[in-house]
Amino acid sequence: MTANAPGSGGTTRPPRLLALLLLTVALLGTALSGVAAAHSTLSGSDPEDGAVVATAPQRVTLTFSEQVAMGDDSIRVLEPSGRRADIGELRDLCSGSVVKYGVDLRDGVPDGTYTVAWRAVSADSHPISGAFTFSVGEPSETTVTLPEQQAGGGLVGALYDIGRYVSYAGFVVLVGGAAFVLACWPRGAAARPVQRLIAYGWVTLTAATLALLLLRGPYTGSGELGDVFDLGVLQGVLDTKTGAALTSRLLLTGAAALFVAVLFGSYARRTGPGDRPDLVFGLAVGGTVVAAGIAGTWALSEHASTGLQTGVAMPVDVLHLLAVAAWLGGLAALLVALYREPSIERAAVLRYSRLAFGAVVVLAATGLYQSWRQVGSWTALTGTAYGRLLLVKVGLIAVLLGAGWVSRRWTRRLAETVAVASAETAPPTSSEKKDGAGDGGQESAEDQAEGGAPVRGGAGDPVRAAQLARQRAAVAVARKRRVRDADPARAGLRRSVLAESAVVVVLLGVTTALTATEPGRTQERADGQRAAASTAVPDRPVDVSLPFDTGGPDGTGTVRLNLDPGRSGGNTLRVSVDGADGRPRDVAELKVSFTLDAQEIGPLPVALDRDAAGRWTARSAQLPMPGDWRIRVTVRTSDIDQTTIDKNVKIG
């Protein structure tokens, strides 16, 4: 695909090409997001989905695979009639690595089938929602109807996804194009096509960021497009981590505008490559700081900010994004220069080749770390949506490196081109005159007009004047193309770079789709929790007897514990202490705690209320998940006589 076709309108090709690239990335990302899952999942509930319980529970709890943000109306429990059965106040039951929330039910709720509808926002900014049912007594008919649209779906979700992909593309073009000019082709700062490309990148990033900020509220909340301009909703967004990141990105684009103005102003007007070294140094340092700041707004609000080693992951993510921009954005600038500029030095292409190689090395190192962090195992690499998308991304990078190798071969054969000025001032050749003389000798008429000879139709004929202007423009474009295409290696380089750009379109779509997909490590953990819940032992009271001896006088006896119903969630714990004679006895101090060693949860202390001599009760002993729990009991019979005993029990 070249720009050599006569009358092809070369002046509009780069804007159309850039618009096509951005639109393709957006549409591809939207299509890929259909296979993506949210980043946090519901890993368990009490009661479970479809469960039938004899009596109404005091509380309904939800357990998630990772941190989520929830409000008072995030969990709704609806009676068969559709009336709210919960009191509307969210309870934070998180403990250690267990992410658990719940709502208490009203007293005296009737039997029947209850619907639990929930909505939350993952720690990496993506909304999630769902619903399930359980029954009290026996299943019944229900009049509850829930919306079919998931959180983050519909028109608002599609617009938000497009905004995310377009913002990535704008960042890549802006940062990569500026890096190409500063590091590879300083003369490109005065080239209009390159200026337009970088300006388009800035406009795209700024507009997409503003759109994301306005869409964020409806995206995570109502899903109604009309809430975009609701100031109350916008205020709520600004108070969130993602809202702060988007606001910071918008402010940083203002600093980027100043950078672009200096790049196209003072820097472009330099009289020689060695002039104003302080300006070059200032632009390099300032541009790097602004670019890193913009990249950091993604790192602070998405995958890198949650999970393992966030202190390492966020700087690595910034480096990864900067390397992507330098490689792919520089490639876009090179493509525009090859198609629109008659002269680009071989040295500039070679410098970009070295820049791209360095970016690929950084991408390989940071990408390897990110893959380990987000995937975690070989089975997750092939058994999860995130892992499969990551394999596709690696394959596309391999194809891109192959195309880059072809481009490097053409670069080595690329000859130095003539300057733009010489191309424009050289007299037309006889062949050009012959080409221009077609259509009834119109080129001869143009030459006569330029030489002051009379022209048919009169010098004041506006139609004829416009015709001559079009002829001159066509001849000038054709002359520039002949100069530009005089080197065969240049044409080969254009084709290989265009092929690279086509792969980049797909690669950007897959990369941004990864940010909307649950990491493989998280998905495997959630699947394991669900599997453990499905194979848990049936609910039954747990009875434990633990003999003790504190070593002092009258320091022996037995502690008996009854945990009812003996499952994950809320339980009633009854504790009795009997002396050596079998009679109830008080002790100076009694402590009970639960620990799940396999998941590093606990110890979780239980607050006991004394009912009578030697009898204690805890009516809200919370165990967040099933497993082998260790019950530890500390008994103190005097000021100095104390012992601790424990035993493992299976909790369903």
N, C-alpha and C positions, 0 to 999 in steps of 0.2 A: 504494500500500500504506500504510494508516494504522493507527493504534491505536484506532480508534473503535468497533470491533465490540463489541457488548454481550457481557460475560462473557468477553472474550478473554484474561483473565489477564495484564493489563499488567505486573504485578510481575515476570514472568519473561521478558518479551520481550528486553530488552537482553542479559542473559547468553546467551540462546539465539542472538540475532543475532551476538554476538561469537564464540561457539563455532562458529557456522555459517561466519562469515567465515574464521576461522583454519583450519577443516577444509577449506574450499574451496581456500584458498591452498595448503595442504599437498598436497592431492590433485592440484591443477592443476600444481604444481611437479614432483611425481613424474611426471606424464604428460609434461610438457615435457622432463624430464631424459632421456627415452628417445631424443630426437633429439640430445642433446648428446654431444660428443666430449670425451675427456680433453684437458688443456691442454698436454701435451707428447706428441709422437709419435715413433715410431721412424722416422728418416729414412734409415737405411742400416745395412748390416751387412756383415761380412766373415768368412766367405763369405756371399754373398747368398742370399736365400730361393730354394730350388730348384736352387742351383748344384751342379754335379758337378765335383769337383777331382781331379786325378791323385793327389796325395799329401795326407796329413792335415796341416792347417795347425798351426803352433805355437800359435796363439791364435785365439779367436773374439772379435770385437769388435762392439759395437753403438754407433750414433751417433744422438743424439736432437736434436729441434728446439730444445729449451731445457733449462735446468738441471734435473736430477733428483737424488733421493737414493736411493742403492743400498747394500746390504750384501754381505757375503761370499757369501750364499746367494741373491743376487738374480738371478744368471745361472747356469743349469744346462744342461750339455751332456750328453745321454744317448745311449749307444750303442744299436744296434738291439735289444740284449737288455734295455735299460732300465737298465743299469749306468751310474754317473756316469763320464763321460770327462774331466771337468775336475778340476783339483786343488783347487777350492773357494775360491781366494783371488782377490778382486776386484782388478783393476788399474785405476787412475785414469789414463786416457790423454787427459784434457781438455787443450786448448791454445788459448788465446785464446777465440774465440767458438765453438769446436768442442767439443761435449759428447760425450765418447766414453769407454766403459768396455769392459773385456774380461776374459776368463779364459783362462789357459794350459791346454792339453790335456796329458794324460799321454803319456809316450813309448809307442810301439808299439800305438796303438789300431788296431783292425781296420778293414777296408773295410766299406762299407755306408752306410745312411741314418741320419743323426744328427738328433736333435731338440734344438732350443735353446729353452728356456722361460725367460722373464724377467719380472721384476716390479720396479716402481719407484714413487716418489712424486714428482709434479711439484713444482716450486718453489712453486706456488700451492696446494699441499696436497692435490691430487687423485691417487688411486692409478691406475696404469696397468699393464697386463700384456699379454703376447702370447706367441706361439710360432711358430717356422718350422723348416724342415728343409733340410739340405744333404747331399750324398752324397760319400763318398770312394771312388774307383775306379769304382763304378757303383751305382745305386740298388738297394735291397734291401727285404725285408719288415722291419717294426719292430713290437715288442710294446709300445712306449710309448703309454700313454693319458694324455692331459692333461685336467684338469677343464674343462668347457665354460663354467663361470661366470667372467666377467671380474672383475678386481680392482674392488672397490667395488660389486659387484652382489649379487643375492640378497636375503634378508630383511634382513641387516645394512645393505646399501646402501640399501634402501628406507627403513628406519628412520632412517638417518643423513640422507638427503635430506629426509625429513619434519621432522627436528629442525632442520635448517638453515633451512627455510622458516618454521617456526613461530618460531624465534628472531628472524628478521627481523621478523615480524609483531608479536611481543612488544615488540621494541625500538621499532618505529614507534608502537605504541599508548602505551607508557610515556612516551617522550620527547615525542611530539606532544600527548598528553593533558595532560601537565604544562605544556608551553609554552602551550597553549590557556588553561589556568587562569591562569597568571601574566601573560600578555601580553594576553589578550582578555576574560576573564570571571573576575575575582578571586572573585566570590561563588560561583562553581562549586566552590571548594575545600570548601565546606560542603554541596554537593549530593551526596546518597548515590549516585545513579546514576553521576555522574562519578567519584566516589571508587572505586566498584567497578570501573569501566572501567580506571582507571590501575592499581589493585591487580592486576587480572587481567593487565594487560600486564607488570607486574613478575614475577608468579608464572610467567607463560608464558616470559619470557626466562630466568629463573633455572633453571626445570626443563629447558628445552630445552638450555641451555648445559651443565648437569650431564650430561644424557643424551649430548650430543655428546662430552664428555670421556671417558665410559665406553665409547662405541661406537667411538671413534677407532682404538684398537688393532686390533680385529677388522676394521674397515672397510679399513684399509691393509694388514692382514696376513692372518690365516687365513680370515677371512670367517665364522667360527663364533660364534654368539651366546653360547655358553657361556664365551667368553674375556672377556666384559664385566667380570666381577668378578675377573679374574686380576691380582693385584697386580704381578706381573712385567711383564705387558703394559702396565699403566697406567704403571709407572715409565718404560718405554721411550717412551711417548707424552709424558710430562712433559719429556723431554729434547729434544723436537723443537720447531720454531718454532710449529707449530700448537697443540701442547699448551701451550706457554707463553702463547699468545694466549687460548686457552680458559680457562686458569687465571686470567689477568688479568681476563678478562670476568666470571668468577664472583666474584672479589674486588670488582670495581667494582659489581656488583649489590648487594653489601652496603652500599656507600656510597649507592647509589640508594635502598635501603630507608630509610636515615636521612633522606634528602631527602624521601621520600614521607611519612614520619612527621611531619616538621616542617610540610610543606605541609598535611596534614590536621589538624594539631594547632594549634600556635601561630598559623600563618598563617590558618587557617580561623576562629579565634576572635577575629580583629581586630574592633574595634567600629566602625571606619569605614575608607573607602578610603585615607585619608591616614595612618593609624596605622602605626607601626613601619616607617618607610622603610628602616632598616638591615636589618630582616628581609627585606624584599622584595629589596633589593640583594644580600644574602647568598645568598638562594635562587636568584636569577638567575645570579650568578657561579658558585656551587657547582654548580648544576644543569647549566650549560653545560660546565663542566670534566668532570663525570662523564659527561655524554652524549657529549662529544668523545672521552673515554677509551674508552668502550664502542665507539663507531664505529671508533676506531683499531685495535681488536683484529681487525676484519675487514680493514682496510687493510694491516695488518702480515702477514697470512697468506694473502691471496688475490691477485687480478690485479695490484693496485697495487704489490705488493712485488716484482714481476718485470718484466723487459722494459725499455722505454725510460724514462728520466727518473724513476726511482723516487723521487728526492728531492722532485720536484714532484708526482708522481702520488699519493703517500700522503696529503699534506694535502688535495689536491683531492678525493680519495675520501671523506675525513672530512667535508668540507663538503657533498659530494653526499648522503651518508647523513643528515646533520643536516637538510638541506633537505627530503629525502623525508619524514622523520619529522615535521617541523613542518607540512608540507602535509597529508599523508595521515593522520597521527595526530590532528592538529587537526580534520580532517574527521570522523573517527570520534567524537571528543568532541562536536562540534557535532551530529552525528546523534543521539547518545544524549540530549543536552540537549533537542533539539527533540521527541523522542518521549516523554521521561520527566519533563521539568520543565515545570510549568504556566507558568513565567515565565522568559524569557531576553531581556535587553534588546536592542533594535535596535542600540545602540552596540557591544555585544559581537560581534554578527554582522559589523558593519562593520569592527571591529578585526581579526577573523579574516580577512576578505576582504583587507585590506591585508597581513596576515602571509603569507597564501597567495600573494599576488602577488609579494612579495619572495622567497619560497621558490622560486617558478617561475623568477624571473630567475636565481637562483643555480643552479638545476637546469639551465637552458639553457646557462649558461657552462661549468659543470663537465662537463655531459654532452657538450658539443661537444668539449672537450679529450679526454675519455675515449674518445669515438668515434674521433677521429683517432688516438689512441695505440693502440687495440686493433684498429681495422679497417685503416687505413693506405692504402687505395686504393678507388676506386669499384668495381672488379671484385670486391673482397672484400666489399663491401656487399651485393651481390646473389648472389655465387657461393659464399658460405660460410654455414654454419649460424648462426654468430655474427652476421653481417651481416643475415641475414633476420630473426632474432629482434630485432635492434636496430630494424629498420624497423617490426616489429609494435609494439614499445614506443613508438616515436615516434607511430605512428597512434593508439595508446590514449591517449597524453598529449594529442593533439589533440582526441580525443573528450572527455576529461576537462576540458579547457579550455573546450570548448563547453558542457558541462553546468555548469561554474562560471560562465560568462557568464549562463546562465539563472538560476542562484542569485543572482547579483548583482542582476538585475532584480527578483526577488522581495524581496531585502533592502531595496531602495530603497522598496518599497511596504509594508514591514513596519511595523506600528503598535506603539507601546509597550504592553506587556501589563501587566495588573494584578499586584500582588504576590501571592506565595503565601499570605501571611497573610490578606489580604482575601478571597481565593477560599475559604479554608477556614472563615472566620468568617461569611461572608454567609449569611443565612437561605435555606432552599430555596424555590424559586419554586413557583407552583401547578402548573406542568407537571411539575416534579420530584416533587411530592407525588403527582400523578396517576400518573406513571410508577411510583412506588414503591408505589402502592396496589393494583397488580395482584396476581394470584394470591390472590384471596380476602381482600383488605384487609390484607396483611401489613405494609404501611408504616404503616397506622393502628395496628396492634397495636404496632409499634415506637415510634411516638410516645407511645402510652399507657404503654409500659414506661418510656420516658425521663421521663414526667411523673409516675410513681408510681402510675398506675391499675392495678387488678388485671388480670393477664394470664391467659388461659385456659391451663390446664396447671399453674399454680402457679409462684411465683417461684423455687422450687428445682428446677424441671424442667431438667436439663442439656441435653436435646435442644432444647427451646424456646430456651434461652439461646444455644446455638450457632447456631440458625437466625437469631435476631435479630442476632448479631454479624456473620454473613455479609451480612445485609441492610444493616446500617449501612456495612460496607466497600464494598458494591456502590454504594450511594448516594453515598458520598464519592468513589469513583473516577469515577462518572458526572459529578458536579459539577465535579471538577477538569478532566475532558476538555472539558466545555462551556466553561469559562473558557479553556482552552488553545486550543481551536479557534474561539474567537470571532472571531479575525482571519483572513480568507481567505488573506492573503498568507503567513501562517505555514504553513498547510496546503500551499500551493504550494512554499514553501521546503523543507518536509520531503520532498516528493516529489522535488524536484530534487537535494537532498543525498543521498537514498537512491539515486538513479540514479548519482550520482558515486561512492558507496560501492561499487556493483556493479561499476563500471569499475575501481575501485581493487583489487578482489579479483583481477581478471584481470591488472592491471598488476603487482601484487606477484609473482604467479606467474611472469610473463615476466621480470621483473627478476632474481629469484633464479635462474631457469633460465639466465640469461646468465652467472652466476658458475660454472656447471657446464659451460660450452661453451668450446671452444678458441678464443681470439681469432683474428679473420680474418687479421691480419698474420702470426701464427705459423703458421697453417694454410697460407697461401700460400707462406711460406718453406719449409715442409716439403715441400709439393707440388713446388716448384721443385727442391729437392735430389733428390727421388725422380726427377723428370724428367731431371735432369742425369745421375743414375746410370744410368738406363735407356738414355740415348743416348751413354754414354761409349764411348771407343774400346776395342776388344778388348784383353785382357791380352797384353802382349808385352814382352820386355826392351827397355830404353831404352839406346842406346849414344850417347855424346856425346864428341866430341874438341874440345879447347879449346887452341889454341896460346897460349903466354904469353911475355912478355919483361919481366923485372924491371928491366932497364936496366943491370945490373952485368956484370962479367966472367962469362962462362959462364952468363948469365941467361936463355937462351932454351931452349925445349923445348915439350912437349905433355903435357897432362893428359887422360887418357882415363877415362871413367866408364861403368860398366855397372850399371844398376838392374834387378834381377830380382825379381818378374815384371813390374814396371812398372805397378803399379795402386795404388789407394788401399788403405791398410792397411800391413801389414808387408812390407818389401822387404829384399833383400840388396844392398848397394852395394859395388862393387869399384872401386878407384881405382888407376891406374898413372901414373907420371910417367916420361917418357923425355926424355933430353937431345937436343941438336941432332944428335948422331950416331946417334940411334935406340936407344941402350942405356938400360936402367933406371938411374935416378939418385935418390939421396936428396936431400931438400931440408930446409932448416932448420925450416920450418913449413908445414903444409898444413891448411886449413880448408875444410869444405863445409857449405852450408846450403841450405834450400829455402824459398821464399816463394810464397804464393798471393795475388797482389796484388788480385784481384777480390773476395776475401772478407776481405782484411786479416788474413791468417793468416801468421804467421812474422815474421822468419826463424826456421826451426827448425834448429838446429845438429845435425850428425851426429857422433857420437863414432867416430873411426877407430882401428883396431888395426893396427899395422905387422906385415905377414906376412914380408916380405923387402925387399931393397933396391929402393926405388921402387915397392913394392906395399903397399896398405892395403885393409882390409875393414871394413865396418860391417854386422853381421848383423841389425840391427833398426832399419832406417830407416823411421820411421813417417810416412805421408802420410795425413791424416785424411779427405780427400775427393778425388774426381777434379777435374780442371781443368787450366788452363795454369799449370804451376809454373815458377818461375824458379830455376835452379840457379846458385848463386854459389860460386866457388872462389877462395880466397886462397892465393897461393904466395909464400913468402919463401925466397930462395936465400942470403942473408947477413944480417948484423945490420941492414943498412940498405936492402937491395934487396928490394922487395916489389911485387906487383901483384895486382889483383882482376879476375877475368873472370867473365862470367855468360852464360847462354843459357836461353831458354824451351823447355820440352818439354811435350808432351801426356801427361797421366797418366790412365789409364782407371779 
